[in-house]
């Protein structure tokens, strides 16, 4: 299966209410150990600014599989917040990278994603929170993320460089000790919805 970067999303200008959303980047974006250069100047969407350095490095970039988009479009339509054919714009999940050809069920903690000019490491799944409700536009979105286990995943940076939409990447197996879905299940087992 072909694996491609569908979009690279960086912080855009704040809207009238002061909320900053991610917008598609044009061209290649620099990736350092802490993520995109733009993230260093502008607070990353949805993250606690008090994150410790180690946690911030393991959460350098958030990726979300594009394969889930058709289901979320349907769920949004059923919730009455969007038309059935309304597209989900890039950054709808607060993802820095929208990825084609890879899903959480295929990934393990420590797997490498090798791009032409940088290498990222699969870190941990994202835990569902109220941001999913906000970005998808309906109350039970976070609960549905937990049930589907379509959480997306955090990446750390192994080799800094650049990344751009349209680039192919290679999935290189890591130690294969803990799967992303298994880790997600363990971390959400006691959560109440």
C-alpha positions as CSV (number, residue, x, y, z in Angstrom):
1,X,0.0,0.0,0.0
2,X,1.2,3.5,-0.8
3,X,1.9,5.7,2.1
4,X,1.7,9.5,1.4
5,X,1.4,12.7,3.4
6,X,-2.0,14.1,2.5
7,X,-1.5,17.4,4.3
8,X,0.9,19.1,6.6
9,X,-0.9,21.5,8.9
10,X,0.6,24.4,10.8
11,X,-0.8,27.0,13.1
12,X,-2.8,29.7,11.3
13,X,-3.9,33.1,12.4
14,X,-6.3,33.3,15.4
15,X,-10.0,33.8,14.5
16,X,-12.1,36.6,16.0
17,X,-12.6,34.6,19.3
18,X,-8.8,34.1,19.6
19,X,-8.9,30.4,18.7
20,X,-6.0,29.3,16.5
21,X,-6.6,26.5,14.0
22,X,-4.3,24.5,12.0
23,X,-4.1,25.2,8.2
24,X,-2.4,23.4,5.3
25,X,1.2,24.5,4.8
26,X,2.3,25.5,1.3
27,X,5.6,23.8,0.5
28,X,8.0,22.0,2.8
29,X,7.9,22.7,6.5
30,X,11.0,22.4,8.7
31,X,10.9,19.7,11.4
32,X,13.1,20.0,14.5
33,X,13.2,17.8,17.6
34,X,10.3,19.7,19.1
35,X,8.2,19.5,15.9
36,X,7.6,22.2,13.3
37,X,9.5,25.5,13.6
38,X,6.1,27.3,13.6
39,X,5.1,25.3,16.8
40,X,8.0,26.9,18.7
41,X,6.7,30.4,18.1
42,X,3.0,29.6,18.3
43,X,1.5,27.5,21.1
44,X,0.4,24.1,19.6
45,X,-3.3,23.7,19.3
46,X,-4.9,21.6,22.1
47,X,-1.8,21.1,24.2
48,X,-1.1,22.1,27.8
49,X,1.7,24.7,27.7
50,X,3.1,23.2,31.0
51,X,4.1,20.0,29.3
52,X,7.5,18.8,30.5
53,X,10.4,18.8,27.9
54,X,10.5,15.0,27.7
55,X,6.7,14.7,27.1
56,X,6.9,17.5,24.5
57,X,9.6,15.7,22.6
58,X,7.5,12.5,22.5
59,X,4.6,14.6,21.3
60,X,6.4,16.6,18.7
61,X,3.8,16.0,15.9
62,X,0.3,14.6,15.9
63,X,-0.7,12.4,12.9
64,X,-4.2,11.3,11.9
65,X,-5.0,8.7,9.2
66,X,-7.2,10.0,6.4
67,X,-8.9,6.6,6.0
68,X,-11.2,7.5,8.9
69,X,-12.5,10.7,7.3
70,X,-15.5,9.1,5.4
71,X,-16.9,7.7,8.7
72,X,-16.5,11.0,10.5
73,X,-18.2,12.8,7.7
74,X,-21.2,10.4,8.0
75,X,-21.2,10.7,11.8
76,X,-21.2,14.5,11.6
77,X,-24.1,14.4,9.1
78,X,-26.0,12.0,11.4
79,X,-25.4,14.4,14.3
80,X,-26.9,17.2,12.2
81,X,-23.8,19.4,12.2
82,X,-22.8,19.0,8.5
83,X,-24.2,17.9,5.2
84,X,-23.4,14.2,4.2
85,X,-21.0,15.3,1.5
86,X,-19.3,18.1,3.5
87,X,-15.5,17.6,3.4
88,X,-13.5,17.6,6.6
89,X,-10.9,20.3,6.0
90,X,-7.2,19.6,6.7
91,X,-6.5,20.0,10.4
92,X,-10.0,19.0,11.5
93,X,-8.5,16.6,14.1
94,X,-5.8,19.1,15.1
95,X,-3.4,16.9,13.2
96,X,-0.1,18.2,12.1
97,X,0.1,15.4,9.5
98,X,-2.8,13.8,7.7
99,X,-1.5,10.4,6.4
100,X,-2.8,8.2,3.6
101,X,-2.1,4.4,3.7
102,X,-1.5,3.8,7.4
103,X,-3.8,3.3,10.4
104,X,-3.4,2.9,14.1
105,X,-3.9,-0.9,13.9
106,X,-0.8,-1.2,11.7
107,X,1.5,0.7,14.0
108,X,3.6,-0.1,17.1
109,X,5.3,2.1,19.5
110,X,8.8,2.6,18.1
111,X,8.0,2.1,14.4
112,X,9.7,4.6,12.1
113,X,8.1,6.7,9.4
114,X,10.9,7.6,7.0
115,X,10.2,10.6,4.8
116,X,12.6,11.8,2.1
117,X,14.2,14.4,4.4
118,X,13.3,13.4,8.0
119,X,12.5,10.4,10.1
120,X,9.7,10.3,12.7
121,X,9.1,7.7,15.5
122,X,5.6,6.4,16.5
123,X,5.3,7.4,20.2
124,X,1.8,7.0,21.8
125,X,-1.8,7.2,20.7
126,X,-3.7,10.5,21.4
127,X,-6.1,10.2,24.2
128,X,-9.7,11.4,23.4
129,X,-10.6,14.7,25.0
130,X,-13.1,17.5,24.5
131,X,-11.1,18.9,21.6
132,X,-12.5,16.0,19.4
133,X,-16.0,17.1,20.4
134,X,-15.2,20.7,19.5
135,X,-13.4,20.0,16.2
136,X,-15.9,17.4,14.9
137,X,-18.8,19.5,16.1
138,X,-20.9,17.1,18.2
139,X,-21.0,16.1,21.8
140,X,-20.1,12.4,21.7
141,X,-17.2,12.6,19.3
142,X,-14.6,11.8,22.0
143,X,-16.6,8.8,23.1
144,X,-16.8,7.6,19.5
145,X,-13.1,8.1,19.1
146,X,-12.5,5.9,22.2
147,X,-14.9,3.2,20.9
148,X,-13.5,3.1,17.4
149,X,-9.9,3.4,18.7
150,X,-9.3,5.9,15.8
151,X,-7.3,8.2,18.0
152,X,-4.4,9.2,15.7
153,X,-0.9,9.0,17.2
154,X,1.9,11.2,18.4
155,X,5.3,11.2,16.8
156,X,8.8,12.1,18.0
157,X,11.5,13.2,15.7
158,X,14.5,10.9,15.1
159,X,16.1,12.8,12.2
160,X,15.2,16.5,11.7
161,X,14.6,17.8,8.2
162,X,11.6,18.9,6.2
163,X,8.3,17.4,5.3
164,X,5.7,18.4,2.6
165,X,2.2,17.3,1.4
166,X,2.4,14.8,-1.4
167,X,5.6,13.1,-0.1
168,X,5.7,9.3,0.1
169,X,7.0,7.7,3.3
170,X,8.2,4.3,4.4
171,X,6.9,2.5,7.5
172,X,9.9,0.7,9.1
173,X,9.0,-1.8,11.9
174,X,10.4,-1.0,15.3
175,X,10.7,-3.4,18.2
176,X,7.0,-4.4,17.9
177,X,6.6,-4.8,21.7
178,X,3.4,-2.7,22.1
179,X,0.8,-1.9,19.4
180,X,-0.7,1.6,19.2
181,X,-4.3,0.2,19.6
182,X,-3.2,-2.0,22.5
183,X,-1.6,1.0,24.2
184,X,-4.7,3.1,23.5
185,X,-6.9,0.4,25.0
186,X,-4.7,0.2,28.2
187,X,-4.7,4.0,28.6
188,X,-8.4,4.5,28.2
189,X,-9.7,1.4,30.1
190,X,-10.7,3.4,33.2
191,X,-11.9,6.5,31.4
192,X,-15.6,7.3,31.8
193,X,-17.7,8.8,29.0
